[in-house]
Amino acid sequence: MNLCEIKVHPYTGSNTRRQEATNEHPLKPILNSLTILGLNIEEPSGPAKKMIYHFYHLLIILCFHYWALSDIVWYFRNYIQEDTLAESVTVWASVVTVDLMILKRKSLLKVILTVKKETEKLNSSEQRKYRHIVWIVCLMAWTFIVVFITQNLVFNIHVDYDKYFSNTPLYFFYHTMSKTQRDLFIRMDRSIETFYIQGVLTMIIGLYVLLCINAKMWFKNFNLNCESMFTYLDSTLHVEDVRCFKATFDNLAKNVKRLDNVFCQIVAMWLLMILVILCVRILFILNPLINKTDMMIEVTVLALSRAITTLFAVSFTAGDVYKESKACLNKLDAIIRKKDPIRDVAVYHEVQLAFTIFSFFPVHLTVWKFSSLNKAFLMTCIGMMTTYIIICIQLNPNALKSLIG
């Protein structure tokens, strides 16, 4: 018996007692949340439902670009301030994220289909664990969204009506409105924009983290199953066994590469957004000339907390994908050395070839194909952001005086 023969039913043995996979996608909570927020990834069933979903999706996309363009137009007539710039950067990042997701929707659908297939190969406890993680990430994302919306409804409004309504269709009519009506409109307008802008951005970040966790589980499950398979083989491994191992490993690596192709540019844009927001928000807090309201302070705390959470979650989960993929190759080498003294040179050549390919084309998630996402990159980002924050403080005399004082 060799590995190729076992590979016809690669998840036999102890895994045959796993729970039968349901038709429900493990990412259903986060996919449904994105559908509510106007980003429909999976194709709906039924012509009527499809028409409604497409109309709603088109309407939300138009609103996204209207909000982005209105922010750009606003800066032609007003001075740039720290708090408004940070909000605009979030809007632009959210719009670019949605546009890239739409452009790469076909590849994303293939990744989501792979997630469903690979999750079905896990045992029942691992499936439950992953579904619990999905619900936790989804609830955390909705918590951020609700808090972002709540601060628009609770705190007092401190705005210049002329500047605010200059970018709204009510610019020529708001003079006839009472102060209560103006404040109500501003609260509703801000809440709706926050729901979609902050909601979509936060939920897509959660989706990427969950996809990274699932990719890690692909290799972890493959590693465990290969270890159990090799124990059933004869004392001598054949070249076909190693080639079958490489074929399955390459297929998983191809899926990770597809995931990286979808999100590498999006992650780079997120990191740029985090860098700008951190610098701008900290300058905003330190600038004594800006009148800081409770609402501004809460928005700053929320933005910084989400930025830090995103930075750590993405770096740790993406780095684990590389670690698990490398562990698979190390396990193969360890099993061969333990099981078979150096007799079959062809087997060792195949293993060496696998390590050589991995060294030139590692299984990892990247930032726009330039740098790997891992803990080392996290430390680099922290150092870079700290440096730029210090430079911004030094170049801003008001912030420097406030810090010294």
N, C-alpha and C positions, 0 to 999 in steps of 0.2 A: 504494500500500500504506500502511495506517495501523496504529496500535498495536493497535486492536481486532482487526484481522485476524490480526496476529501473536500476539495473546493467546490464540487458540484452542490454539496449541501454544507456550506462553510460554518453554519451556526447550529450544529448538531450537538449531541452530548447533553451537558447540563443545561444548555440554552433552549433545548426543546420544550422545557417546562415553563417557558416564559408566557406571559399573558398575551393573548392574541391582540394585535394592534387594531385599534378602531379606525374608522374612516375620518375621524376628526383630526385636523392638523394640530400638532403640538404648539404651533405659534398662533393658534386661532385668536386668543385674547388680544394680542398685539396687532394682528392683521385686522380684526374687527375695529379696534381703536383707530387705526389709520383710516379705515373706511369712513368712520364717523367724522374724522377730521378732514375728509375730502380727498384722500389719496387712496385710490382703489388699486391694489396690486393684483389680486386674484380676479379673474373674470367672473362676473355674477351669472347665475343660471336664469334662464327665462328672458324673453324679449322685452317684456314690460319692465322688469327689474333692471335689465341692462340699460334701457333707455333712461330710467330715472337716475341710475348711478352715474352714467356718462354725463348727463346734464348737470348733476350736482358737482361732479368732479371738474367740469369745465368752468362752472360758476366760481368755484373756490380758487382755481388756478388764475382766473381773471382778477379776482380780488387780491390774490397774492402779488401779482405784478402791479396792480393799481397802488397798493400800499408801498411797494418798493419805489415806484416812480414818484409818488407823492412826497416821499422822504427826500429824494434827490432834488425835486423842484423846491422843496422847503428851504434848502441850503443856499439857493440862489438869492433868496430875499431876506435871510436871517444869518446872524452870526452863529458859528459852530460852538456849541457848549458840550461839556463832558457828558452830561446825562443824556442829552438828545443824540449825541454821536454813538454812545453805547447801545441805545435802543435801535438806532438805524442799522448798525452793524448786525444786530441780531435779526432784523427783518431781512436784510440782504442775504445773510447766511442761510436763513430758512428758505428763501425763494430759490437760491442757487441749489440747495439740497434737493428741493422738490423737482426742479428742472432736470437735474442729473438723474434722479430716480426714475423720472418718466423716460428719459432717453435710454436708460439701461434696464428698462422694465423686463425685457425678454430674458436677459441674463439673470436678473434677480428672480424671476419665476423659476428658472432652472435650479437656482440655489435653494429656493424654498421647497421645490419638489425633492431635491436631494436630502434636505433636512428631514422631510417626512419619511423617506425610504430608510435612511440611516437610523432614525429614531426607532423605527419598527424593529430593527435588529437588536436593540438593547433589551436587557431583561426587564421584568416588570418593575423592579425597585428603581432602576436607573431611569426608566420612563417616567415614573411618578416623581422622582427627584427633579428631573428636567422640567416637567410641567409645573411643579411648585416654583421653580426658579422663574419660569415665564410669568406666572401670576405675580410673584414678588416684584419683578422688574416693571411689569405693567402697572401695578398699584403705586409703585414709587413714581413712575412717570405721571400718572394721573394726580398724585399728590402735589407734585410740582406745578402742574397745570392749574389745579384748583386754587392753590395759594397765590399764583400769579394773577388769577382772575379776581380773587377776593380783595386784594389790595386796591384794585380799581373801584370796587364797590363800597369799601369801608372808609378809606381815608378821605379827608377834605380835598377839594380840587383847587389847585393853585396854578392857573394858566392865564395867558393873555388871549382873550377871546378872538381878537382880530387875527393874531398869528395862527391860532388853532383852526378857526373856520376858514382861513384862506385856502386850505387844501381840501375842503369838503364841498359837496354840492350845495350846502346851505349858506354859502358865503354871502349871497345877496339877500338872504331872508332871515338870518339869525338876529338882526337888529329888532325884528318884531317879536322875538321870543322873550319870555321872562327869564330871569336868572335861574329859576328852578328848572325850566324846560331846557335851558342850555346845559346846565350841570347834568341833567338826566341823559341828554343826548351824548355828552362827552363820556359819561360812565358807560353807556351801552356801546358806543363806538369803540372805546378802548378795550372793553371786555371782549367784544367779538374779535377784534384784531388780535388780542392776546391769546384767546382760545385757539385760534388757528395758527398764528405765527409761532408762539411758544409751544403749543401742543404738538404740531407736526415735527418741529425740530427735536423736542424732547423724546417723542415716541420713536423717531427714526434712530436716534442715538441708542435707545433701549433695544430696538430691533438689531442693530449692529452688534451690540454686546451679546445678545442671545445667540446670534449666528456664530460668533466667535466661540462661545461656550459649547455650542453643538459641534462645531468643527473639532474642537479639542476632544469631545467624546467619540468622534469617528475613529480617531487614531488610538484612543485609549481602549475602545472596544475591540478594534482590530488587533491591538497588541495582546490583549487577554486571550482572544480566540486563537491567534497564531501560536501562542505559548501552549495552549491545550492541544492544538493540532499536532504540533511537533512531538509531543509526548506519546502520541499514538503511532508515530512513524517508526521505521526500523532504525537500527543504530546508525546507519549510514544515510546521509541526506544526498539526494540527487540534484543535478543541475535544474531539472524541471521543477523541483520543489521551490528552489530559490527564485526561479523565473516567475512562477505563479505568485509568490510573495511580492515580487517587484511589480507585477501587473496590477495587483490589487492596491498596492501602495501608490503607484503612479495614478491610478484612478482617483483615489482620495486627494492626492496632491493637485490633480487637475481641478477638482471641485473647489479646493481652497484658492487656487489661482483665479477661478471664476468669481469667487466671493471678493477677492482682492481687486479684480478689475472693476467691479461694481462700485466699491466703496473707497478706493485709494485716493481719488481726487476729493471725494466728499470729506474724508477724514482730514486731509490737508487743509481744506477750507475751514473745518471745525477748529483745528489747532490755531489757525490764523485768527479766527474769531475770538478764541479764548485769550490769545496774546493781547489783542487790541482791547478787549473788554477789561481784562485785569489791569492794564496800564491806565485806561481811561477812568475806570471806576475808582481806583486808588487815588488818582489825581483829583477826582471829584470830591472824595472824602477829605483830602488834605487841603483843598483850596478854601481859604477862609472867606473869600469874596462871594461865594455861592451860598444862597439861603437854602439850607437843607431841611426838607420836610420829612415827616415820618415815612411817608410813602416812598420818597426817593431813597431813604436809607434801607427800607425793606427790600425794594427792588434791587439795590446794590448787593445786599446780603444774599438774596435769592440767586442772582446772576453769578456771583462768585462761588456759591455753594454748588450750583449745577456745573459750572466750568471745572471746578476741582474734582467733582464726582466723575464727570465725563473723562477727564484726563487720566485719572487713576484706573477707572473701570476699563477703558479701551486699552490702555497699556498693559494691564495685567492679563486680561482675557486674550488679547491678541498674542502676547508673548507665550502663553501656555500652549497655543497651537504649535508653535515651533518646537517647544520642549517635548510635547507628546510625539510629534512626528520623528524627532531625533531619537527618542526613547525606543521607538519601534525598530529602527535600524540597529541600535545598540543591542536590543534584545535578540535580534537575529544573529548578530555576530557572537554574542555570548553563548547562545544555544549551540551554534555550530562548533565553537571552540570546546565547549563542554561535552558535546555529544560525539564529536568525530575528530580524532587526531588528524594532523595534516597528511592526508592521503589523496584526496580528490582535489587536484589543483584547480580544476574547472569551477568547482563550487566556490572556492575562495576568490577566484577571478570575478565571478558574478557578484559576490558580496562587495569586493573592492570597487567594482564598477558602480554599484548602487551608492556607495559612500562618495565616490568621485562625483557622480551626477548631483548628489545632494549638496556637496560642498559648493558647486558652481550654481545650482538652481535650488536653493533651500525652500522648504515649505514654510512660508511666513507671510504675514500680512504687513503691508507697507504704507508709507505716506507718499502717495503719488509716485511710487516705484523708486523713490530716492533713498529711503531709510526704513529699516525694519521697526515695527511697533513692538516694543518690549520694555522691560524695567530700565534698561540703560538709556533708552530714548526718553523715558519719563524723567530721569535725572537730568538729561540734557535740556529738556524743555523747562524744567524748574530753574536751572541755572540761567538759561537764556532769558526767561521771563523776569527773573530777579534782576538781571543786568539791565534790561530795558526799563524796568520800573525805576531803578536808581537813576538812570540817565534822564528819564522823563521828569523825575523830581528835581534833578539838578538844573534842567532847562526851564523849569517852571518856578519863577521866583516866589510866587505866592504860596505854592505848596511847600517850597523849601523853608520859607519863613514860618509857616504853620508847624512844620515838623520840628524845627529848631525851638520854637516857642513852646 
